[in-house]
Amino acid sequence: MTERNDRPSVTVIGMGNMGSAVAREYLERGYRTTVWNRTADKAEALADAGAVVASTAAKAVAASPLTILSLLDNTAVEDVLASVGQAAAGHTLVSLTSGSPAQARANETWAAEHGAAYVDGKIMGDPPDVGTPKVSLAFSGDRDAFETAEPELRELGTVLYHGPDAGFAAVEFNAQVAMGYEFLIGFLHTLNLVEREGMDLEAFTERLAGSLNGYAGLLQMMTGAIKSGTYGPDLGSLDVQAALMDDLIGHRESTGAEAVRMREVKSLMDRRIAQGHGDQGFSSMYELLRP
């Protein structure tokens, strides 16, 4: 590691797998890096790599204009902020800790009350990939603070700023992750159905993977319809789709496979048809989900 004098110092608080990866990336890129962890031995492990180990979180924050918080959860963030107190004044705090939009906005309020700038961040990727385009980072909050810290943040991966509302990075992260889980649990239930019918799972998965390419355009089309409020028969009219749903539900229940999600879809379809919109498509059911 060769320290570069033209680069600002950076502090990383939290030496779990991700925090340690972030700190090591800064060290390898020549930043003077200060670290702190509640369990001191985890921070000391980075001393051999060239990190300065602070004795307290407050001293760690005071050591650098930019502090990265990579902790287990937002409760840990709150505990660290409480221990830092007025030492945060004049510094920028960037949290890469998972949490809700409301928690991010509360952290921003705390920072403002203590004379600090706050940027909330969420990181999507694995620790070994930190510093590569495989890692994507969503940020929101204080725009000036983000733009000042942006060169250091881009050292960690692909960066996207979502605006001055500190909660938006958490909205992006939670929505992206939730969408993945929604898809994957549906995939597992579908594999269960296929297996119960005696078909080959690997061959089915290969065919399914090929058909997924068409969904990107469909998603964009549906979002456009929702924004405009003009709903065409995107997957066919609801009148036709509702009949198909009865077949899908009956098939699943006949094999003992889970049909809860299919019944939820059918219920929404029936409600939308009852409102007189049976000629519209799947995307029109969004009107039933609006606040």
N, C-alpha and C positions, 0 to 999 in steps of 0.2 A: 504494500500500500504506500503510495506517494502522496503526501498532503499537498494540496494546491492552495497557495496563499490567496488566489484570486476568488476563491469560493467562500461564501459565508459559512459560519458554523451552524450546526444543526443539532438539536436535542431529540432523542427518542426515549419515550417513557413507556415501559412495558416490554419485557424481554421474553414473551412467549414465542412460539414458532414464527408468527408473522412479524412481530416487533423486532426480533433478532435478525430476521432476513432483511428488514428495512434498514436497520442500523448497519449491518454488514455491507449492504449496497452502497450506502453513503461513504463508509470507510474505504471501500474499494475504489470509489470514484474521487477520492482525495479530499473529502470534507472532514473538517475537524468535528468529530461527533462525540457528544456527551450523552451518556445513557444513565437511566435509573430504573430500578425495579424494586418492588416491595420486598421480594426475596433477593437479598444482595448477591448471593452466589451466581445467580443467572446473569446479573450485570457484570460481575467480575470476570465471567467467562469471555467477555468481549474485550477485556483490557489487553490481552495478548494480541488482539487484532488492531490495537491502536486507539481504542475508545477511552475517553475520559469518564471515569465512573464517579458520579455525584453522590454525596452522602444523603441528600434529601431531594424530594421532588421539587421543592422551591428553588434549591440551588441549581438543579438541572435546568429548570425553565429560565432562570436568570442568566445561564451561561450562553444562550443562543437567541437570536431574534426570532427563530422559528422552532416550535416544539411539536413533534408528532406524538400523538397519544394512540397507542395500539394496545388496548386492554381487553379483558375478558368480556365485559359488558358495561353498560352505562352507569351502573351502580359504582363500579370501580373508577370510572371517569369522575363521577361526583366526589368520591372520596379523595382522589388526587387533587381535584380543583380546590376542595376545602383545605387541603394541607398546603397548597401553593399560595392561596390568598393574594395579598397585594404584590407578591413577587411577579405576578403575571402582567402587571401594568407595563404598557409599552411594547409588549411582545405579541406575537401571533401564535395562536393555538390551533392546530389542525387535528381533529379526531378521526382516526380510521377505525373506530370501534363500532360494532353493530349496535343498533338501537332504533327507536321510533322517531318519526318526524317531530313529535312533541318534545322528546328528550333533546333533540338537536336544537330546537328553538329555545329550550330552557337553558342549555349550555351557552348559547349565544347571549342570552340575557345576563347570565352570570358573568361572562367575559366583559360585556359592556359596563356592568356595574363595577368591575375591577380594573377598568382602563385597558383592557386587552381586546384584540381582534380575534374573531372566531370564524373558522371555516370547518364545516362538517364534511367528512369524506367517508366513502364506503369503497372497499377494495374487493374486487372479484378476481380470484385466481389463487394459485397455490404458492406457498412460501418459496419453493425452489425457483419459481419463475419470476420473482420480483426483479424488476430492472429490465424486463423484456416486454414486447408487445402482447404477450400472452396474458398479461395482467392488465385489467382495466380498472380505472378509478373514477368514481363519480364524486363531484364536489359541489357544494353550494354554501352560500353565506356571504360574508363581507367581500365585495368585489375587489376593492383595492388591495385587501390583504391577500386574496387569491392571486391576483395578477403579480404581486410582488413575490409571492412564494412559488409561483408557477414553474420557474426553471428547476427548482429543487424537487417539486412534486413530479415533474415529468421524468425525472431520473428513475422513478419507480415503475413506470409503465405507461399505458395509453390513458390520457386524461381528458375528461369532459366536464365542463362547468355548466351547471343547470340553473344558475341565477342567484339572486341575492337572498331568496327565502332559504334560511338554513335547513329547513326540513326537506327540501326537494331531493337531496342526495339520498336520504333514507327512503323517500317515496320510490325513487328509481331502483334502488337496491332491493328493497322488500318486494316490489312488484316483479322485478326480473327473477328473483329467487322463487317467489311464490308461483310464478308461471311455470317455472321448471318443475316444481313439485306437483302442480296440477297435472301437467302433461305426463310426468313419470308415473304417478299413481294410476292414471288412466291406462297407461301402457301396461303396467303390471296386471291390472284387472283384465285387460284384453288378452294378454298372454295366458292368463288363467282360463279364459273362455276357449281359446284356441287349443290349449292342452287338453281340456276336458273333452273336446271333440276329437282328439286323437291326431291332430295335425302336427307337423314338424315345426317347432318354435323357431329354429334358426332360419329356415327357409321363409317363414312368414315374416320374420323381422327384416330380412333382406328386402323383401318386396315392399314392406311398409316404409323402410328407409328411403327407397326410391320414390315413393309417392309423396313424401314430406316436402319435397322441393317445391311443390305447387302451392304450399300454404303461405309463403311470404307474400305473394301477390294478393291472395285472398284476404289476409289480415289488413293490408293497406287499403284494399277496396272497402272492407267493412268499416274501417276507421273513417274513411272519407264519407261513407253513407251516414255514419253517426254524426259527424260534424255538420253535414249539410241538412240532416233530417229527412233526406230523400232515400227511401228504402225500396230498392228493386228486389227481385227474387234471386238473391245471390246464390243460394244453394238449391233453388227451387222454391215455390211458394210454400208457406207454412201449412196450407191445407194438405199439400202432398207430403211434406216432411212429417207431419203428425201421424199419418198412416204408417210411414216407414218406422217411426219411433215405436209404435205398437209391436211391430215385427221384431225390432231389436230388443225390446224389453222382454217379450215373450221368449225369444231365443235364450237370452241370458238366464232367465228364471227357470227355464226347462232344464238347464244344465247345472243349476245351483250356483252360477257365477253372480257376482255382485251387480245390481241394477239400480242402485240408489241414484247415481248421477244421471242415468238415462231417464229415470222417472222425474228428476228435477227439470231436465230439458223439456220433457213432454208436458209437464205442468205449466211451464212458461209458454210453450207453444199454444196450449189450450186457452190460456188467459188472453194471449194476444189475438187469437182467432175470435174469441168471444167479444173482443173490443171492435171487431169488424175489419181486422187487418190480415186476414188469411191469405191475401194475394201478395203480401210482402215476404221478404226473406228472413233468414236466420238473424242477421244483424239488427232487425227491427225489435227484437226482444230486449235490446239494450234499454228501450224506453221503460220497461218494467223494472229496471235496476237503478234508474236515476234516483237521487235523493228526493 
